[in-house]
Amino acid sequence: MPSDKALQVIKNGSIVVRVKRTGMLQSLTLKIRKVSMGKDYFIELYFSRIIDIGELHRIANELGLPVEAENGTAFPEGKGAKDFMNL
């Protein structure tokens, strides 16, 4: 079950996070999107540009939701897509 913070992000549809990109701290808006997986779907946060993989993992663990950027996807520690199915 997702945390209260994750449920709030899902309800709002997006969140602004501080991320270190290209050596600078930036505020980025990550939006919720549904990723189809067979006939079901899972929820993730998405940003259309490159974010360092370490930052993706940090954000995923802090928010309790998967995060995808142009260069990869990170899930919270110990969780996978099935944990976020049909939210």
Buried (B, 14 or more C-beta within 10 A) or exposed (E): EBEEEBBEBBEEEBBEBEBEBEEEEEEBEBBBBEBEEEEEBBBBBBBEEEBBEEBBBBBBBEBBBBBBBEEEBBBBEEBEBEBBEEB
